[in-house]
Amino acid sequence: MIDRPESSLSVAADPADLPSADAGEGLLVGRPAEAAPILGRHPRSLVTGWPIAVTLAVITVLLYEIRYALLPFVFAVAIAFVVEPLVVRLQGWTGGKRWVAATLVYLAVAALIGGGGYWIGSLAAADLINLAQRAPQIAHGLIAQVTESKPIALFGHSYTADQIVHKIGEALSGALGAGAVTKAAGVGAATVFGCFLIFVLMPYMMISGPRLASGAIWLIPPERRRSVTDLLPKILPVLRRYLVGVMLVVIYTATIGWIGFGLIFHLPHAVLLAIAVGVLEMIPVVGPISSAVLVAMAAFQQETLSTIIGLMGFAIALRLTIDNLVGPLVLGQAARLHPVVIMFSFVCGAMLFGVIGLLLAVPTAVCIKVALRHYYAEPIRREPPG
């Protein structure tokens, strides 16, 4: 008998190869174990299209109901998925002990995220406080520049810049009542708990990632697993490169933005503006437009025309380098989609699943593109003439 290496993604082709363990054991131990046929029972029917469609519909509805609770899990899985090649490489250096390699990677990632978050948070908090204090002055200056310090006629009344700022302040005070403060406190507490949960989930995902993936494959009917295991090696590299590319684009945009806004143009809130512009790059189409609006608002607050022109030119140059150099270089051709497809995916994801839909819209579209390319490349089965 020839010994065959065990694979967590392998599917037994012969009933004699099926282990006699209980069918649920594969999920518990992390291997997609096959259930051995039980004597005296009739063979089950193949799982066809309708049961699969109904199951997917039920799963979709369930995910919609718990969509906000999924955010920490999505971030933890994404981080573990991105650093998986590093864990595998360190595993070889540590003598095959995955938990040692995963622990080292987790400590490095946690230190990087924690240190970077503390540094960025401290700078952004100072900018936010300063911005909140100077908000009336900034709004007054912006309105005065737009109206050329002349009164504006609205609904039969004439308003000066001071009166408009006062009306805006009254509207915000009425909108930000006790209910808004309570809701903001709830959102803040949920955000803190979500961040804590991400750090708790990351080591589990890094250490037990292959076991969890194998358990998820075990949930698929045995006769359908082969197509999934054949497709995964084509989807996973593209998806990993896309996630890494998005992270690199965000880092590049925030870094170059901070250099331009702070070191060159000396904007008062350069760090906050650079972080906002970088994070908005995670949202296709709408994100770059929103960042352009933020930069334009910052530009109109400058005193000299040359500074305004220079800041707008810097923003355009940054946009061109992202679209024509950094983006294609780090994302690759396989993950590139037509802008119409991106906008359609973005709108559908936002309407169906909210924030999590915004984050997963483009990766889902990329996976569908790769899956269809793989499926359509297969030869067509010729039915025998009846």
Order of alpha helices (4+ residues) and beta strands (2+ residues): alpha-alpha-alpha-alpha-alpha-beta-beta-alpha-alpha-alpha-alpha-alpha-alpha-alpha-alpha
